[in-house]
Amino acid sequence: MALPHQHRCRVLTVRSVLRGVFAVVLLMALLLVLVPLTETGTRWLLSRLGDYAPIAIEHESGTLLAGLHLANISLVVDGLDVQLEQVELALNPGCLWNSRVCVSTLSARSVEVTLSDADQERSAADTDLSPESFEFPVDVAVSAVALDSLLVTWPGGSWRNEGLTGAVNITADQLQLDQVHVTGGRIVLDQAVDEQVRDYPLVLPDINLPFSLLVDTLQLEQGSYDLYGQEGSIDELALTGEWSRYTVSLATLTLKTAQANLNLAGSLRMRESWWLQAQAALAMAQPLPADPLALNRMTLNLEGAMAQLGWEAILDATDTPFNLPDTQLRLSGEINTT
């Protein structure tokens, strides 16, 4: 039986509307797929990130799918300023559906991280921030990182290195570094030589990292240090540890210099009196000139505030000129700078 003319028109109208809706959805899907394939679309998408996070990206060339060359990446939040220059990266777009950025490779000519002393200007109640006081705007996983240079500065000190490779994983308020290899690193602590704190008692600044930094195996070669005017060089250094807010915890630290080898584990709270708790094993390459016992091995236990630090030394006298096999000497005391 034939449908009435009015009913047929109604069916055709519905079908036309459905075809139109399908065409619009298909066009939007195609645009969503094609936008990352073009430099113009990629530049537009990157420019919109600033609407959702405190990050600015200056696109130079490339696409999200084929790889990107970025002139600058800037992340600025309260107390933290991160600047990356001349960045090359290859993305895994599949992670974006899970609100996560996955990067296969990332290289940068320079990275500068500045931790300001904004916390010091607040009241004590405001300064005692919760662990959630800072969160990274997006989860990021980078399988392979290569940085030509890195500079990290904070009130009273800085860290600089010439080259760095490794892997990075960022989630909320945590940054994890894995299998990191660093060359030419140098740490400088200079607050204590300022005119205001040159005299005793020793005054050390509060140093707060507003997120957790986890380091799973970091190796340093050809390093150096300047600790309040005392300079030296480091042949090799390896560590595993964590820095969360005011506390640095080292599960293991191995240090090799021309003068000695050191193995250390412990923690340091870099606030108020700077509380240190550590155990160290020291092996001298050769005895100290002023050491009548020619001791070359010792175990050292440290605990207390930096201005009033208690210590205990257990000295191995096996190879001394006095021929004392299997003999240990125990000494203890306190370093007082008040």
Disulfide bonds with the S-S distance in Angstrom:
Cys95-Cys102 2.07
